[in-house]
C-alpha cells in the first residue's frame, strides 16, 4: 500500500470518528477515551471499519487513475 493511500485512509478514518488522532496525554478528560463494548459490538465495529476502509481504498484508486488519465491528456 502506498504512503498516499495510507494517509488518505487514515484521514478518512479520523473524519469518520473511527480513530482519534488527538494527543491523549494532553487531554484533561481521559475518561472520554474509554468505553466498553460487548464482543458483538467489537465485531460490528471491526466489520464496519473493514468495509469503510475497502470503500476508501477503492475510492483512492479511482482518484489515482483519474489523475493519471488527466495528466496524460494534458501531456
DRENZAMAR-608987 format. One record per atom (N, C-alpha, C): residue number from 0; residue in three letters; chain; atom name; x, y, z. Coordinates in Angstrom, 2 decimals. Layout:
<marzas>
<marza><pos>NUM</pos><code>Ala</code><unit>A</unit><site>CA</site><px>X</px><py>Y</py><pz>Z</pz></marza>
...
</marzas>
This chain:
<marzas>
<marza><pos>0</pos><code>Unk</code><unit>A</unit><site>N</site><px>0.85</px><py>-1.17</py><pz>0.00</pz></marza>
<marza><pos>0</pos><code>Unk</code><unit>A</unit><site>CA</site><px>0.00</px><py>0.00</py><pz>0.00</pz></marza>
<marza><pos>0</pos><code>Unk</code><unit>A</unit><site>C</site><px>0.90</px><py>1.24</py><pz>0.00</pz></marza>
<marza><pos>1</pos><code>Unk</code><unit>A</unit><site>N</site><px>0.59</px><py>2.17</py><pz>-0.88</pz></marza>
<marza><pos>1</pos><code>Unk</code><unit>A</unit><site>CA</site><px>1.41</px><py>3.37</py><pz>-0.99</pz></marza>
<marza><pos>1</pos><code>Unk</code><unit>A</unit><site>C</site><px>1.17</px><py>4.30</py><pz>0.21</pz></marza>
<marza><pos>2</pos><code>Unk</code><unit>A</unit><site>N</site><px>2.15</px><py>5.15</py><pz>0.47</pz></marza>
<marza><pos>2</pos><code>Unk</code><unit>A</unit><site>CA</site><px>2.04</px><py>6.10</py><pz>1.57</pz></marza>
<marza><pos>2</pos><code>Unk</code><unit>A</unit><site>C</site><px>0.85</px><py>7.03</py><pz>1.36</pz></marza>
<marza><pos>3</pos><code>Unk</code><unit>A</unit><site>N</site><px>0.61</px><py>7.42</py><pz>0.11</pz></marza>
<marza><pos>3</pos><code>Unk</code><unit>A</unit><site>CA</site><px>-0.53</px><py>8.28</py><pz>-0.19</pz></marza>
<marza><pos>3</pos><code>Unk</code><unit>A</unit><site>C</site><px>-1.84</px><py>7.61</py><pz>0.18</pz></marza>
<marza><pos>4</pos><code>Unk</code><unit>A</unit><site>N</site><px>-1.96</px><py>6.32</py><pz>-0.14</pz></marza>
<marza><pos>4</pos><code>Unk</code><unit>A</unit><site>CA</site><px>-3.19</px><py>5.58</py><pz>0.17</pz></marza>
<marza><pos>4</pos><code>Unk</code><unit>A</unit><site>C</site><px>-3.36</px><py>5.43</py><pz>1.69</pz></marza>
<marza><pos>5</pos><code>Unk</code><unit>A</unit><site>N</site><px>-2.25</px><py>5.18</py><pz>2.38</pz></marza>
<marza><pos>5</pos><code>Unk</code><unit>A</unit><site>CA</site><px>-2.29</px><py>5.04</py><pz>3.83</pz></marza>
<marza><pos>5</pos><code>Unk</code><unit>A</unit><site>C</site><px>-2.77</px><py>6.35</py><pz>4.45</pz></marza>
<marza><pos>6</pos><code>Unk</code><unit>A</unit><site>N</site><px>-2.18</px><py>7.48</py><pz>4.03</pz></marza>
<marza><pos>6</pos><code>Unk</code><unit>A</unit><site>CA</site><px>-2.58</px><py>8.78</py><pz>4.57</pz></marza>
<marza><pos>6</pos><code>Unk</code><unit>A</unit><site>C</site><px>-4.03</px><py>9.08</py><pz>4.26</pz></marza>
<marza><pos>7</pos><code>Unk</code><unit>A</unit><site>N</site><px>-4.46</px><py>8.78</py><pz>3.04</pz></marza>
<marza><pos>7</pos><code>Unk</code><unit>A</unit><site>CA</site><px>-5.85</px><py>9.03</py><pz>2.64</pz></marza>
<marza><pos>7</pos><code>Unk</code><unit>A</unit><site>C</site><px>-6.80</px><py>8.24</py><pz>3.54</pz></marza>
<marza><pos>8</pos><code>Unk</code><unit>A</unit><site>N</site><px>-6.51</px><py>6.96</py><pz>3.72</pz></marza>
<marza><pos>8</pos><code>Unk</code><unit>A</unit><site>CA</site><px>-7.38</px><py>6.11</py><pz>4.54</pz></marza>
<marza><pos>8</pos><code>Unk</code><unit>A</unit><site>C</site><px>-7.37</px><py>6.56</py><pz>6.01</pz></marza>
<marza><pos>9</pos><code>Unk</code><unit>A</unit><site>N</site><px>-6.20</px><py>6.90</py><pz>6.54</pz></marza>
<marza><pos>9</pos><code>Unk</code><unit>A</unit><site>CA</site><px>-6.13</px><py>7.38</py><pz>7.93</pz></marza>
<marza><pos>9</pos><code>Unk</code><unit>A</unit><site>C</site><px>-6.95</px><py>8.64</py><pz>8.12</pz></marza>
<marza><pos>10</pos><code>Unk</code><unit>A</unit><site>N</site><px>-6.83</px><py>9.58</py><pz>7.18</pz></marza>
<marza><pos>10</pos><code>Unk</code><unit>A</unit><site>CA</site><px>-7.60</px><py>10.81</py><pz>7.28</pz></marza>
<marza><pos>10</pos><code>Unk</code><unit>A</unit><site>C</site><px>-9.10</px><py>10.54</py><pz>7.23</pz></marza>
<marza><pos>11</pos><code>Unk</code><unit>A</unit><site>N</site><px>-9.53</px><py>9.60</py><pz>6.40</pz></marza>
<marza><pos>11</pos><code>Unk</code><unit>A</unit><site>CA</site><px>-10.94</px><py>9.26</py><pz>6.31</pz></marza>
<marza><pos>11</pos><code>Unk</code><unit>A</unit><site>C</site><px>-11.43</px><py>8.58</py><pz>7.59</pz></marza>
<marza><pos>12</pos><code>Unk</code><unit>A</unit><site>N</site><px>-10.59</px><py>7.74</py><pz>8.19</pz></marza>
<marza><pos>12</pos><code>Unk</code><unit>A</unit><site>CA</site><px>-10.95</px><py>7.11</py><pz>9.47</pz></marza>
<marza><pos>12</pos><code>Unk</code><unit>A</unit><site>C</site><px>-11.09</px><py>8.16</py><pz>10.57</pz></marza>
<marza><pos>13</pos><code>Unk</code><unit>A</unit><site>N</site><px>-10.21</px><py>9.15</py><pz>10.56</pz></marza>
<marza><pos>13</pos><code>Unk</code><unit>A</unit><site>CA</site><px>-10.28</px><py>10.24</py><pz>11.54</pz></marza>
<marza><pos>13</pos><code>Unk</code><unit>A</unit><site>C</site><px>-11.56</px><py>11.05</py><pz>11.32</pz></marza>
<marza><pos>14</pos><code>Unk</code><unit>A</unit><site>N</site><px>-11.84</px><py>11.41</py><pz>10.05</pz></marza>
<marza><pos>14</pos><code>Unk</code><unit>A</unit><site>CA</site><px>-13.05</px><py>12.17</py><pz>9.74</pz></marza>
<marza><pos>14</pos><code>Unk</code><unit>A</unit><site>C</site><px>-14.31</px><py>11.42</py><pz>10.16</pz></marza>
<marza><pos>15</pos><code>Unk</code><unit>A</unit><site>N</site><px>-14.33</px><py>10.12</py><pz>9.97</pz></marza>
<marza><pos>15</pos><code>Unk</code><unit>A</unit><site>CA</site><px>-15.48</px><py>9.29</py><pz>10.31</pz></marza>
<marza><pos>15</pos><code>Unk</code><unit>A</unit><site>C</site><px>-15.61</px><py>9.09</py><pz>11.82</pz></marza>
<marza><pos>16</pos><code>Unk</code><unit>A</unit><site>N</site><px>-14.53</px><py>9.40</py><pz>12.57</pz></marza>
<marza><pos>16</pos><code>Unk</code><unit>A</unit><site>CA</site><px>-14.55</px><py>9.23</py><pz>14.01</pz></marza>
<marza><pos>16</pos><code>Unk</code><unit>A</unit><site>C</site><px>-14.22</px><py>7.82</py><pz>14.46</pz></marza>
<marza><pos>17</pos><code>Unk</code><unit>A</unit><site>N</site><px>-13.68</px><py>7.00</py><pz>13.55</pz></marza>
<marza><pos>17</pos><code>Unk</code><unit>A</unit><site>CA</site><px>-13.34</px><py>5.63</py><pz>13.90</pz></marza>
<marza><pos>17</pos><code>Unk</code><unit>A</unit><site>C</site><px>-12.01</px><py>5.53</py><pz>14.62</pz></marza>
<marza><pos>18</pos><code>Unk</code><unit>A</unit><site>N</site><px>-11.14</px><py>6.50</py><pz>14.42</pz></marza>
<marza><pos>18</pos><code>Unk</code><unit>A</unit><site>CA</site><px>-9.90</px><py>6.57</py><pz>15.20</pz></marza>
<marza><pos>18</pos><code>Unk</code><unit>A</unit><site>C</site><px>-9.72</px><py>8.01</py><pz>15.65</pz></marza>
<marza><pos>19</pos><code>Unk</code><unit>A</unit><site>N</site><px>-8.98</px><py>8.18</py><pz>16.71</pz></marza>
<marza><pos>19</pos><code>Unk</code><unit>A</unit><site>CA</site><px>-8.71</px><py>9.51</py><pz>17.24</pz></marza>
<marza><pos>19</pos><code>Unk</code><unit>A</unit><site>C</site><px>-7.23</px><py>9.83</py><pz>17.04</pz></marza>
<marza><pos>20</pos><code>Unk</code><unit>A</unit><site>N</site><px>-6.97</px><py>11.05</py><pz>16.65</pz></marza>
<marza><pos>20</pos><code>Unk</code><unit>A</unit><site>CA</site><px>-5.60</px><py>11.47</py><pz>16.43</pz></marza>
<marza><pos>20</pos><code>Unk</code><unit>A</unit><site>C</site><px>-5.20</px><py>12.53</py><pz>17.45</pz></marza>
<marza><pos>21</pos><code>Unk</code><unit>A</unit><site>N</site><px>-6.00</px><py>12.70</py><pz>18.47</pz></marza>
<marza><pos>21</pos><code>Unk</code><unit>A</unit><site>CA</site><px>-5.69</px><py>13.69</py><pz>19.50</pz></marza>
<marza><pos>21</pos><code>Unk</code><unit>A</unit><site>C</site><px>-4.59</px><py>13.17</py><pz>20.41</pz></marza>
<marza><pos>22</pos><code>Unk</code><unit>A</unit><site>N</site><px>-3.92</px><py>14.07</py><pz>21.05</pz></marza>
<marza><pos>22</pos><code>Unk</code><unit>A</unit><site>CA</site><px>-2.87</px><py>13.69</py><pz>21.98</pz></marza>
<marza><pos>22</pos><code>Unk</code><unit>A</unit><site>C</site><px>-3.49</px><py>13.31</py><pz>23.31</pz></marza>
<marza><pos>23</pos><code>Unk</code><unit>A</unit><site>N</site><px>-3.45</px><py>12.04</py><pz>23.63</pz></marza>
<marza><pos>23</pos><code>Unk</code><unit>A</unit><site>CA</site><px>-4.08</px><py>11.50</py><pz>24.84</pz></marza>
<marza><pos>23</pos><code>Unk</code><unit>A</unit><site>C</site><px>-3.48</px><py>12.12</py><pz>26.10</pz></marza>
<marza><pos>24</pos><code>Unk</code><unit>A</unit><site>N</site><px>-2.18</px><py>12.26</py><pz>26.14</pz></marza>
<marza><pos>24</pos><code>Unk</code><unit>A</unit><site>CA</site><px>-1.52</px><py>12.76</py><pz>27.36</pz></marza>
<marza><pos>24</pos><code>Unk</code><unit>A</unit><site>C</site><px>-1.92</px><py>14.19</py><pz>27.70</pz></marza>
<marza><pos>25</pos><code>Unk</code><unit>A</unit><site>N</site><px>-2.26</px><py>15.00</py><pz>26.70</pz></marza>
<marza><pos>25</pos><code>Unk</code><unit>A</unit><site>CA</site><px>-2.61</px><py>16.39</py><pz>26.97</pz></marza>
<marza><pos>25</pos><code>Unk</code><unit>A</unit><site>C</site><px>-4.09</px><py>16.57</py><pz>27.31</pz></marza>
<marza><pos>26</pos><code>Unk</code><unit>A</unit><site>N</site><px>-4.87</px><py>15.52</py><pz>27.14</pz></marza>
<marza><pos>26</pos><code>Unk</code><unit>A</unit><site>CA</site><px>-6.29</px><py>15.62</py><pz>27.41</pz></marza>
<marza><pos>26</pos><code>Unk</code><unit>A</unit><site>C</site><px>-6.55</px><py>15.67</py><pz>28.91</pz></marza>
<marza><pos>27</pos><code>Unk</code><unit>A</unit><site>N</site><px>-7.45</px><py>16.58</py><pz>29.31</pz></marza>
<marza><pos>27</pos><code>Unk</code><unit>A</unit><site>CA</site><px>-7.81</px><py>16.65</py><pz>30.73</pz></marza>
<marza><pos>27</pos><code>Unk</code><unit>A</unit><site>C</site><px>-8.92</px><py>15.67</py><pz>31.06</pz></marza>
<marza><pos>28</pos><code>Unk</code><unit>A</unit><site>N</site><px>-9.59</px><py>15.14</py><pz>30.04</pz></marza>
<marza><pos>28</pos><code>Unk</code><unit>A</unit><site>CA</site><px>-10.70</px><py>14.22</py><pz>30.25</pz></marza>
<marza><pos>28</pos><code>Unk</code><unit>A</unit><site>C</site><px>-10.39</px><py>12.86</py><pz>29.63</pz></marza>
<marza><pos>29</pos><code>Unk</code><unit>A</unit><site>N</site><px>-9.52</px><py>12.11</py><pz>30.27</pz></marza>
<marza><pos>29</pos><code>Unk</code><unit>A</unit><site>CA</site><px>-9.10</px><py>10.83</py><pz>29.73</pz></marza>
<marza><pos>29</pos><code>Unk</code><unit>A</unit><site>C</site><px>-10.23</px><py>9.80</py><pz>29.72</pz></marza>
<marza><pos>30</pos><code>Unk</code><unit>A</unit><site>N</site><px>-11.20</px><py>9.96</py><pz>30.59</pz></marza>
<marza><pos>30</pos><code>Unk</code><unit>A</unit><site>CA</site><px>-12.32</px><py>9.01</py><pz>30.62</pz></marza>
<marza><pos>30</pos><code>Unk</code><unit>A</unit><site>C</site><px>-13.12</px><py>9.05</py><pz>29.33</pz></marza>
<marza><pos>31</pos><code>Unk</code><unit>A</unit><site>N</site><px>-13.09</px><py>10.15</py><pz>28.62</pz></marza>
<marza><pos>31</pos><code>Unk</code><unit>A</unit><site>CA</site><px>-13.85</px><py>10.23</py><pz>27.38</pz></marza>
<marza><pos>31</pos><code>Unk</code><unit>A</unit><site>C</site><px>-13.27</px><py>9.30</py><pz>26.31</pz></marza>
<marza><pos>32</pos><code>Unk</code><unit>A</unit><site>N</site><px>-12.03</px><py>8.86</py><pz>26.50</pz></marza>
<marza><pos>32</pos><code>Unk</code><unit>A</unit><site>CA</site><px>-11.40</px><py>7.95</py><pz>25.55</pz></marza>
<marza><pos>32</pos><code>Unk</code><unit>A</unit><site>C</site><px>-11.75</px><py>6.50</py><pz>25.84</pz></marza>
<marza><pos>33</pos><code>Unk</code><unit>A</unit><site>N</site><px>-12.31</px><py>6.25</py><pz>26.99</pz></marza>
<marza><pos>33</pos><code>Unk</code><unit>A</unit><site>CA</site><px>-12.54</px><py>4.88</py><pz>27.41</pz></marza>
<marza><pos>33</pos><code>Unk</code><unit>A</unit><site>C</site><px>-14.02</px><py>4.53</py><pz>27.27</pz></marza>
<marza><pos>34</pos><code>Unk</code><unit>A</unit><site>N</site><px>-14.30</px><py>3.45</py><pz>26.59</pz></marza>
<marza><pos>34</pos><code>Unk</code><unit>A</unit><site>CA</site><px>-15.67</px><py>2.96</py><pz>26.52</pz></marza>
<marza><pos>34</pos><code>Unk</code><unit>A</unit><site>C</site><px>-15.61</px><py>1.45</py><pz>26.39</pz></marza>
<marza><pos>35</pos><code>Unk</code><unit>A</unit><site>N</site><px>-16.66</px><py>0.83</py><pz>26.84</pz></marza>
<marza><pos>35</pos><code>Unk</code><unit>A</unit><site>CA</site><px>-16.71</px><py>-0.62</py><pz>26.83</pz></marza>
<marza><pos>35</pos><code>Unk</code><unit>A</unit><site>C</site><px>-17.65</px><py>-1.09</py><pz>25.73</pz></marza>
<marza><pos>36</pos><code>Unk</code><unit>A</unit><site>N</site><px>-17.26</px><py>-2.13</py><pz>25.04</pz></marza>
<marza><pos>36</pos><code>Unk</code><unit>A</unit><site>CA</site><px>-18.10</px><py>-2.75</py><pz>24.02</pz></marza>
<marza><pos>36</pos><code>Unk</code><unit>A</unit><site>C</site><px>-18.24</px><py>-4.22</py><pz>24.33</pz></marza>
<marza><pos>37</pos><code>Unk</code><unit>A</unit><site>N</site><px>-19.38</px><py>-4.76</py><pz>24.00</pz></marza>
<marza><pos>37</pos><code>Unk</code><unit>A</unit><site>CA</site><px>-19.54</px><py>-6.20</py><pz>24.09</pz></marza>
<marza><pos>37</pos><code>Unk</code><unit>A</unit><site>C</site><px>-18.75</px><py>-6.84</py><pz>22.95</pz></marza>
<marza><pos>38</pos><code>Unk</code><unit>A</unit><site>N</site><px>-18.57</px><py>-8.14</py><pz>23.01</pz></marza>
<marza><pos>38</pos><code>Unk</code><unit>A</unit><site>CA</site><px>-17.89</px><py>-8.84</py><pz>21.92</pz></marza>
<marza><pos>38</pos><code>Unk</code><unit>A</unit><site>C</site><px>-18.64</px><py>-8.63</py><pz>20.61</pz></marza>
<marza><pos>39</pos><code>Unk</code><unit>A</unit><site>N</site><px>-19.97</px><py>-8.64</py><pz>20.67</pz></marza>
<marza><pos>39</pos><code>Unk</code><unit>A</unit><site>CA</site><px>-20.78</px><py>-8.40</py><pz>19.47</pz></marza>
<marza><pos>39</pos><code>Unk</code><unit>A</unit><site>C</site><px>-20.53</px><py>-6.99</py><pz>18.95</pz></marza>
<marza><pos>40</pos><code>Unk</code><unit>A</unit><site>N</site><px>-20.44</px><py>-6.02</py><pz>19.86</pz></marza>
<marza><pos>40</pos><code>Unk</code><unit>A</unit><site>CA</site><px>-20.18</px><py>-4.63</py><pz>19.47</pz></marza>
<marza><pos>40</pos><code>Unk</code><unit>A</unit><site>C</site><px>-18.80</px><py>-4.47</py><pz>18.84</pz></marza>
<marza><pos>41</pos><code>Unk</code><unit>A</unit><site>N</site><px>-17.81</px><py>-5.14</py><pz>19.39</pz></marza>
<marza><pos>41</pos><code>Unk</code><unit>A</unit><site>CA</site><px>-16.45</px><py>-5.09</py><pz>18.84</pz></marza>
<marza><pos>41</pos><code>Unk</code><unit>A</unit><site>C</site><px>-16.44</px><py>-5.68</py><pz>17.44</pz></marza>
<marza><pos>42</pos><code>Unk</code><unit>A</unit><site>N</site><px>-17.12</px><py>-6.80</py><pz>17.25</pz></marza>
<marza><pos>42</pos><code>Unk</code><unit>A</unit><site>CA</site><px>-17.18</px><py>-7.45</py><pz>15.93</pz></marza>
<marza><pos>42</pos><code>Unk</code><unit>A</unit><site>C</site><px>-17.87</px><py>-6.55</py><pz>14.92</pz></marza>
<marza><pos>43</pos><code>Unk</code><unit>A</unit><site>N</site><px>-18.95</px><py>-5.90</py><pz>15.33</pz></marza>
<marza><pos>43</pos><code>Unk</code><unit>A</unit><site>CA</site><px>-19.66</px><py>-5.00</py><pz>14.43</pz></marza>
<marza><pos>43</pos><code>Unk</code><unit>A</unit><site>C</site><px>-18.78</px><py>-3.81</py><pz>14.05</pz></marza>
<marza><pos>44</pos><code>Unk</code><unit>A</unit><site>N</site><px>-18.07</px><py>-3.24</py><pz>15.01</pz></marza>
<marza><pos>44</pos><code>Unk</code><unit>A</unit><site>CA</site><px>-17.17</px><py>-2.12</py><pz>14.75</pz></marza>
<marza><pos>44</pos><code>Unk</code><unit>A</unit><site>C</site><px>-16.06</px><py>-2.56</py><pz>13.79</pz></marza>
<marza><pos>45</pos><code>Unk</code><unit>A</unit><site>N</site><px>-15.53</px><py>-3.77</py><pz>13.98</pz></marza>
<marza><pos>45</pos><code>Unk</code><unit>A</unit><site>CA</site><px>-14.49</px><py>-4.30</py><pz>13.09</pz></marza>
<marza><pos>45</pos><code>Unk</code><unit>A</unit><site>C</site><px>-15.03</px><py>-4.47</py><pz>11.67</pz></marza>
<marza><pos>46</pos><code>Unk</code><unit>A</unit><site>N</site><px>-16.23</px><py>-5.03</py><pz>11.56</pz></marza>
<marza><pos>46</pos><code>Unk</code><unit>A</unit><site>CA</site><px>-16.84</px><py>-5.24</py><pz>10.25</pz></marza>
<marza><pos>46</pos><code>Unk</code><unit>A</unit><site>C</site><px>-17.07</px><py>-3.92</py><pz>9.53</pz></marza>
<marza><pos>47</pos><code>Unk</code><unit>A</unit><site>N</site><px>-17.61</px><py>-2.94</py><pz>10.24</pz></marza>
<marza><pos>47</pos><code>Unk</code><unit>A</unit><site>CA</site><px>-17.86</px><py>-1.63</py><pz>9.65</pz></marza>
<marza><pos>47</pos><code>Unk</code><unit>A</unit><site>C</site><px>-16.56</px><py>-0.94</py><pz>9.23</pz></marza>
<marza><pos>48</pos><code>Unk</code><unit>A</unit><site>N</site><px>-15.54</px><py>-1.07</py><pz>10.06</pz></marza>
<marza><pos>48</pos><code>Unk</code><unit>A</unit><site>CA</site><px>-14.25</px><py>-0.43</py><pz>9.75</pz></marza>
<marza><pos>48</pos><code>Unk</code><unit>A</unit><site>C</site><px>-13.62</px><py>-1.06</py><pz>8.51</pz></marza>
<marza><pos>49</pos><code>Unk</code><unit>A</unit><site>N</site><px>-13.66</px><py>-2.38</py><pz>8.41</pz></marza>
<marza><pos>49</pos><code>Unk</code><unit>A</unit><site>CA</site><px>-13.10</px><py>-3.06</py><pz>7.24</pz></marza>
<marza><pos>49</pos><code>Unk</code><unit>A</unit><site>C</site><px>-13.85</px><py>-2.64</py><pz>5.98</pz></marza>
<marza><pos>50</pos><code>Unk</code><unit>A</unit><site>N</site><px>-15.17</px><py>-2.61</py><pz>6.06</pz></marza>
<marza><pos>50</pos><code>Unk</code><unit>A</unit><site>CA</site><px>-15.98</px><py>-2.20</py><pz>4.91</pz></marza>
<marza><pos>50</pos><code>Unk</code><unit>A</unit><site>C</site><px>-15.66</px><py>-0.76</py><pz>4.51</pz></marza>
<marza><pos>51</pos><code>Unk</code><unit>A</unit><site>N</site><px>-15.57</px><py>0.12</py><pz>5.49</pz></marza>
<marza><pos>51</pos><code>Unk</code><unit>A</unit><site>CA</site><px>-15.26</px><py>1.53</py><pz>5.24</pz></marza>
<marza><pos>51</pos><code>Unk</code><unit>A</unit><site>C</site><px>-13.89</px><py>1.66</py><pz>4.58</pz></marza>
<marza><pos>52</pos><code>Unk</code><unit>A</unit><site>N</site><px>-12.90</px><py>0.95</py><pz>5.11</pz></marza>
<marza><pos>52</pos><code>Unk</code><unit>A</unit><site>CA</site><px>-11.55</px><py>1.02</py><pz>4.54</pz></marza>
<marza><pos>52</pos><code>Unk</code><unit>A</unit><site>C</site><px>-11.50</px><py>0.48</py><pz>3.12</pz></marza>
<marza><pos>53</pos><code>Unk</code><unit>A</unit><site>N</site><px>-12.19</px><py>-0.61</py><pz>2.86</pz></marza>
<marza><pos>53</pos><code>Unk</code><unit>A</unit><site>CA</site><px>-12.23</px><py>-1.14</py><pz>1.49</pz></marza>
<marza><pos>53</pos><code>Unk</code><unit>A</unit><site>C</site><px>-12.82</px><py>-0.12</py><pz>0.52</pz></marza>
<marza><pos>54</pos><code>Unk</code><unit>A</unit><site>N</site><px>-13.90</px><py>0.52</py><pz>0.95</pz></marza>
<marza><pos>54</pos><code>Unk</code><unit>A</unit><site>CA</site><px>-14.53</px><py>1.54</py><pz>0.11</pz></marza>
<marza><pos>54</pos><code>Unk</code><unit>A</unit><site>C</site><px>-13.58</px><py>2.71</py><pz>-0.15</pz></marza>
<marza><pos>55</pos><code>Unk</code><unit>A</unit><site>N</site><px>-12.89</px><py>3.16</py><pz>0.88</pz></marza>
<marza><pos>55</pos><code>Unk</code><unit>A</unit><site>CA</site><px>-11.97</px><py>4.30</py><pz>0.73</pz></marza>
<marza><pos>55</pos><code>Unk</code><unit>A</unit><site>C</site><px>-10.75</px><py>3.93</py><pz>-0.11</pz></marza>
<marza><pos>56</pos><code>Unk</code><unit>A</unit><site>N</site><px>-10.26</px><py>2.70</py><pz>-0.01</pz></marza>
<marza><pos>56</pos><code>Unk</code><unit>A</unit><site>CA</site><px>-9.13</px><py>2.28</py><pz>-0.84</pz></marza>
<marza><pos>56</pos><code>Unk</code><unit>A</unit><site>C</site><px>-9.54</px><py>2.24</py><pz>-2.31</pz></marza>
<marza><pos>57</pos><code>Unk</code><unit>A</unit><site>N</site><px>-10.76</px><py>1.75</py><pz>-2.59</pz></marza>
<marza><pos>57</pos><code>Unk</code><unit>A</unit><site>CA</site><px>-11.26</px><py>1.75</py><pz>-3.96</pz></marza>
<marza><pos>57</pos><code>Unk</code><unit>A</unit><site>C</site><px>-11.43</px><py>3.17</py><pz>-4.47</pz></marza>
<marza><pos>58</pos><code>Unk</code><unit>A</unit><site>N</site><px>-11.95</px><py>4.04</py><pz>-3.62</pz></marza>
<marza><pos>58</pos><code>Unk</code><unit>A</unit><site>CA</site><px>-12.11</px><py>5.45</py><pz>-3.98</pz></marza>
<marza><pos>58</pos><code>Unk</code><unit>A</unit><site>C</site><px>-10.76</px><py>6.09</py><pz>-4.30</pz></marza>
<marza><pos>59</pos><code>Unk</code><unit>A</unit><site>N</site><px>-9.76</px><py>5.80</py><pz>-3.49</pz></marza>
<marza><pos>59</pos><code>Unk</code><unit>A</unit><site>CA</site><px>-8.42</px><py>6.34</py><pz>-3.71</pz></marza>
<marza><pos>59</pos><code>Unk</code><unit>A</unit><site>C</site><px>-7.87</px><py>5.85</py><pz>-5.05</pz></marza>
<marza><pos>60</pos><code>Unk</code><unit>A</unit><site>N</site><px>-8.04</px><py>4.56</py><pz>-5.33</pz></marza>
<marza><pos>60</pos><code>Unk</code><unit>A</unit><site>CA</site><px>-7.54</px><py>4.00</py><pz>-6.59</pz></marza>
<marza><pos>60</pos><code>Unk</code><unit>A</unit><site>C</site><px>-8.23</px><py>4.64</py><pz>-7.79</pz></marza>
<marza><pos>61</pos><code>Unk</code><unit>A</unit><site>N</site><px>-9.55</px><py>4.89</py><pz>-7.68</pz></marza>
<marza><pos>61</pos><code>Unk</code><unit>A</unit><site>CA</site><px>-10.27</px><py>5.56</py><pz>-8.77</pz></marza>
<marza><pos>61</pos><code>Unk</code><unit>A</unit><site>C</site><px>-9.74</px><py>6.98</py><pz>-8.98</pz></marza>
<marza><pos>62</pos><code>Unk</code><unit>A</unit><site>N</site><px>-9.51</px><py>7.69</py><pz>-7.89</pz></marza>
<marza><pos>62</pos><code>Unk</code><unit>A</unit><site>CA</site><px>-8.97</px><py>9.05</py><pz>-7.98</pz></marza>
<marza><pos>62</pos><code>Unk</code><unit>A</unit><site>C</site><px>-7.57</px><py>9.05</py><pz>-8.59</pz></marza>
<marza><pos>63</pos><code>Unk</code><unit>A</unit><site>N</site><px>-6.76</px><py>8.08</py><pz>-8.17</pz></marza>
<marza><pos>63</pos><code>Unk</code><unit>A</unit><site>CA</site><px>-5.40</px><py>7.96</py><pz>-8.70</pz></marza>
<marza><pos>63</pos><code>Unk</code><unit>A</unit><site>C</site><px>-5.43</px><py>7.72</py><pz>-10.21</pz></marza>
<marza><pos>64</pos><code>Unk</code><unit>A</unit><site>N</site><px>-6.34</px><py>6.85</py><pz>-10.66</pz></marza>
<marza><pos>64</pos><code>Unk</code><unit>A</unit><site>CA</site><px>-6.48</px><py>6.55</py><pz>-12.09</pz></marza>
<marza><pos>64</pos><code>Unk</code><unit>A</unit><site>C</site><px>-6.97</px><py>7.79</py><pz>-12.84</pz></marza>
<marza><pos>65</pos><code>Unk</code><unit>A</unit><site>N</site><px>-7.93</px><py>8.49</py><pz>-12.28</pz></marza>
<marza><pos>65</pos><code>Unk</code><unit>A</unit><site>CA</site><px>-8.47</px><py>9.70</py><pz>-12.92</pz></marza>
<marza><pos>65</pos><code>Unk</code><unit>A</unit><site>C</site><px>-7.37</px><py>10.77</py><pz>-13.07</pz></marza>
<marza><pos>66</pos><code>Unk</code><unit>A</unit><site>N</site><px>-6.58</px><py>10.94</py><pz>-12.03</pz></marza>
<marza><pos>66</pos><code>Unk</code><unit>A</unit><site>CA</site><px>-5.47</px><py>11.92</py><pz>-12.09</pz></marza>
<marza><pos>66</pos><code>Unk</code><unit>A</unit><site>C</site><px>-4.47</px><py>11.52</py><pz>-13.16</pz></marza>
<marza><pos>67</pos><code>Unk</code><unit>A</unit><site>N</site><px>-4.15</px><py>10.25</py><pz>-13.22</pz></marza>
<marza><pos>67</pos><code>Unk</code><unit>A</unit><site>CA</site><px>-3.21</px><py>9.75</py><pz>-14.23</pz></marza>
<marza><pos>67</pos><code>Unk</code><unit>A</unit><site>C</site><px>-3.74</px><py>10.00</py><pz>-15.64</pz></marza>
<marza><pos>68</pos><code>Unk</code><unit>A</unit><site>N</site><px>-5.02</px><py>9.74</py><pz>-15.85</pz></marza>
<marza><pos>68</pos><code>Unk</code><unit>A</unit><site>CA</site><px>-5.62</px><py>9.96</py><pz>-17.16</pz></marza>
<marza><pos>68</pos><code>Unk</code><unit>A</unit><site>C</site><px>-5.63</px><py>11.44</py><pz>-17.53</pz></marza>
<marza><pos>69</pos><code>Unk</code><unit>A</unit><site>N</site><px>-5.94</px><py>12.29</py><pz>-16.57</pz></marza>
<marza><pos>69</pos><code>Unk</code><unit>A</unit><site>CA</site><px>-5.93</px><py>13.74</py><pz>-16.83</pz></marza>
<marza><pos>69</pos><code>Unk</code><unit>A</unit><site>C</site><px>-4.51</px><py>14.23</py><pz>-17.15</pz></marza>
<marza><pos>70</pos><code>Unk</code><unit>A</unit><site>N</site><px>-3.51</px><py>13.68</py><pz>-16.45</pz></marza>
<marza><pos>70</pos><code>Unk</code><unit>A</unit><site>CA</site><px>-2.13</px><py>14.06</py><pz>-16.72</pz></marza>
<marza><pos>70</pos><code>Unk</code><unit>A</unit><site>C</site><px>-1.72</px><py>13.64</py><pz>-18.13</pz></marza>
<marza><pos>71</pos><code>Unk</code><unit>A</unit><site>N</site><px>-2.18</px><py>12.47</py><pz>-18.58</pz></marza>
<marza><pos>71</pos><code>Unk</code><unit>A</unit><site>CA</site><px>-1.89</px><py>12.02</py><pz>-19.92</pz></marza>
<marza><pos>71</pos><code>Unk</code><unit>A</unit><site>C</site><px>-2.55</px><py>12.90</py><pz>-20.98</pz></marza>
<marza><pos>72</pos><code>Unk</code><unit>A</unit><site>N</site><px>-3.76</px><py>13.36</py><pz>-20.68</pz></marza>
<marza><pos>72</pos><code>Unk</code><unit>A</unit><site>CA</site><px>-4.48</px><py>14.22</py><pz>-21.62</pz></marza>
<marza><pos>72</pos><code>Unk</code><unit>A</unit><site>C</site><px>-3.78</px><py>15.56</py><pz>-21.83</pz></marza>
<marza><pos>73</pos><code>Unk</code><unit>A</unit><site>N</site><px>-3.21</px><py>16.09</py><pz>-20.77</pz></marza>
<marza><pos>73</pos><code>Unk</code><unit>A</unit><site>CA</site><px>-2.57</px><py>17.41</py><pz>-20.92</pz></marza>
<marza><pos>73</pos><code>Unk</code><unit>A</unit><site>C</site><px>-1.11</px><py>17.31</py><pz>-21.40</pz></marza>
<marza><pos>74</pos><code>Unk</code><unit>A</unit><site>N</site><px>-0.57</px><py>16.11</py><pz>-21.41</pz></marza>
<marza><pos>74</pos><code>Unk</code><unit>A</unit><site>CA</site><px>0.82</px><py>15.91</py><pz>-21.84</pz></marza>
<marza><pos>74</pos><code>Unk</code><unit>A</unit><site>C</site><px>0.92</px><py>15.89</py><pz>-23.35</pz></marza>
</marzas>
